[in-house]
Amino acid sequence: MNPVDLPPLREVIARHGLSASKALGQNFLFDGQLLARIAAIPGDLVGAEVLEIGPGPGGLTRALLAAGAKVVAIERDRRCMPPLAELGEAYPGRLEVIEGDALEIDAPTLFAGQPHIVANLPYNVGTALLVRWLSADWQPWWRSLTLMFQREVADRIVAAPGSDAYGRLSVLGQWRSTARIAMTVHRSAFTPPPKVMSAVVHIVPTEPPEGVAFATLERLTAAAFGQRRKMLRQSLKGVPGAVEALAGIGIDPARRAETVSVAEFVALARALT
């Protein structure tokens, strides 16, 4: 099969009798132009390694392969193996499909270099995978993350202090990486349409601030946002030395967590590290 002669994805799905699994959080995208736009977000993929999670029948996989990438796809739905195998035949040597749960597979061992991670993540595992990737050693094993989430989660990742969406995920996504919403995707683009809107977030790692332990920052944000309506003098009482350190870096202990910037959380973590 010649890559340019691939049958329409809807036809492939119908031929294999596939339907989106609610239990697996599946929603299929058929719009080739939309998928190509997502695949273009990381930049030039010619010859680049890409990890894709939950490819389903391979809509985004097609776009990544057409962009020149070499793709490793992890899929737990056995029903999707035949259409993905056909796609592998269309792009010889460019697609490896691993059947399994992405939460249980040691993804870094699958690559010799640093892959881009590009995925229309199943909603039921998306946040857990993101936290794992952002919690990795720095510089991380991946080059960039291009991930589709429900819009509410995407907003939390890129949120600024003072907004209702700002929280632990915002700090995690921004303290040593840049995070932006690259595009929004209307619910009507999916089959079946989810109940919520979606957005694609693009995250690129940066140099981490010096003198800051991730474990300390994690402990601070867990305490602060775990009781986000309380003043810092109350919410941080369980973190030894945190309340005392506030004055030293000029943070009013009467403030609440949602008003504390990423840079201020970093400064507080540095003071305690």
Helices and strands as residue ranges (DSSP letters): G 3-5, H 9-15, E 28-29, H 32-40, E 49-53, H 59-66, E 70-75, G 78-80, H 81-90, E 95-99, G 107-110, E 116-120, H 126-134, E 144-150, H 151-158, H 168-174, E 177-185, G 187-189, E 190-191, E 198-205, H 214-226, H 232-235, H 242-248, G 257-259, H 262-272
